[in-house]
Amino acid sequence: VMTVALAGIAIPGFVLAPVLALLFGVRLGWLPVAGWEPGSIRHLILPVITLALPFVAYVARLTRGSLLEVLQAPYLRAARAKGLARGALIRRHALKPMLLPVVSFLGPAAAALLAGSLVVEQVFGLPGVGRYFVQGALNRDYTLVLGVVLVVGALIVLINTLVDMLRAWLDPRLEDVS
């Protein structure tokens, strides 16, 4: 699993998208390569895999590393020595501290996901904000470009605020840090 996760992190979206389209769309003919048909899930499979694979891989690596680190904490070793079952130990005592690095990654991941969607929209021929952003930049429609940048910036600020609130809920000691 970690080897697949490493491959998912190492392969950029602009390489993965054409490879997936060539393999599953052209060679095997299982999925449509480009375009959009409202309500059809088949048209979403390749773009979703292209966008999600690096993030799923990174979250898997973060989760594994964080869990291995948290399980070495003295209070968890003491709970294990007292006879607490491994599943209960993880659910009751290790889950929240383990999730802190994963939740911290969500803010930058959301920004990268929004940026990566521009490429995926172009490769798969999907209608979206990315296509209009690129056309606006090429046509020197500064109002459109500025509007897209402001909306995306506001979304990133909102997502980072939600991530900070979730981190404060997971670890109340983080509330007092300024």
HUGIDA-V464078 format. One line per field, one symbol per residue. phi: phi as a letter, one per 20 degrees, with the letter a starting at -180 (. if undefined). psi: psi as a letter, one per 30 degrees, with the letter a starting at -180 (. if undefined). burial: I if it has 9 or more other ideal C-beta (glycine too) atoms within 8 Angstrom, else O. A space follows every 10 residues. Layout:
phi->???
psi->???
burial->???
This chain:
phi->.fffffffff efffefffff fffeeefemf cfebnbcgne fgfeffffff fegfffffff ffffffffff fefgffffff ffofffffff feddfffffg ffffffffff ffffffffff fffemefaff ffffffffel efffffffff ffffffffff ffffffffff cgfffefc
psi->efeeeeeeef jlefeeeeee eeefeeefge lkelakjkfj feffeeeeee efeeeeeeee eeeeeeeeee ffkefeeeee ffgkleeeee eeffeeeefe eeeefeeeee eeeeeffeee eeeghkkaee eeeeeeeegh ieeeeeeeee eeeeeeeeee eeeeeeeeee jfffefk.
burial->OOOOIIIIIO IOIOOIIIOI IOIIIOOOOO IIIOIOOOOO OOIOIIIOII IOIIIIIIII IIIIIIIOOI IOIOOIIOII OOOOOOOOII OOIIIOIIII IIIIIIIOII IIIIOIIIII IIIIOIOOOI IIIIIIIOOO IOOIIOOIOO IIOOIIOOII OOIIOIIIOI IOOOOOOO
